[in-house]
């Protein structure tokens, strides 16, 4: 029996990961990334929920800190411009509605 590198509980010698905490024991075996860390999933989540997907960027294990900051800035700026366009379109719809009620 050997000790887990994470939680220090005893695990089997041939175990690749701890059944308690899930930490991989062998440095040669890399855990597979979750589906929500793939770049396509990040893009789709941005298109669906906008800035609410930022935790996925910040918890991404392969992105550097500067990449996370750049992605955050780009997402916030894009969200701002989309919001401005939305407000302008709502104002034009409202003004068209007001014009149609007076006729």
N, C-alpha and C positions, 0 to 999 in steps of 0.2 A: 504494500500500500504506500502511496505517496501523498503528499499534502498539496492541496489546490493552491495555485499562485495567487488567487484572489481572496477566497474566504477562509483558507487554511484548514479546511475540513479534509478528512481522509477520503481519497478516491482510489479506484483501481489503477494498477500500474499501466495498463494498456489503454486507459481512458484518454481521449483527445480533448475533452472538455469536461468541466465540472457539472454534474447534474443539479447541483444546488444553485450556483450563481451563474452558470453558463459561460464562464471564461475559458477560452481555449488554452490548453496547457503546452502545446507544442508550437514553437515559434515558426516552424516551417509550414504549418497548415494555417492558411489565412481564411478567416470567416468570409462567407459570401455576403456581399452587400444586400441590404433589403431592397425590395422593389421600389420603395418610395425614395430611395437615394439615387435612382437612375436619372440621368439628365432629362429624358423624355417625360418622366413622371413629374419632375420639378417644373418643366414648361407647362404641362397640362394643368398642374395644380395652380400655377400662377394665372393661367387663363380663366380658371374656374373660380378661384377664391381670392386672387390678387395678393395683397400684402399679408394675408393670413397664412401664407405658406412660408414665411420667413423662418419660423422655427426649423423647418426641414433643411433650410440652407445652413443655419447655424449649428445644427446637430450632425451635419454631413461629415463623416470621418475622413474623407479624402481631400476636402477643400482646405486650402491654407487660410490663415486669418485675413490676409489682404484680399483674397478672392471672395471671402464671405462679406467683407466690408464693401467691395465693389458691387457685388450682386445686390446687396441691400440698398446701396445708393441708387443703382439703376432701377430696381423695383419700386422704390419710393418715388422717384422722379416720374417714371411711367405711370404709376398710380395717380399722381397729382395731375398730370396732363389728361389722363382719361377722365378724371373727375371734373376738370375744367370743361372739357368737351361735352360731358354729360350735362353740366349745368347750363351751358350755352344752348344746347339742343332743347332742354326743358323750357328755357326762357322763350325760345322761338316757338315752341309748341303752345305755350301759354299765351303768347301774343297772338298767334293765329287763332286760337280758341276764342280770345276776347274779341277779335275782329269778326269772327263768324257769328257771335251772339248779338252783335249790334246790327247786323244786316237783316 
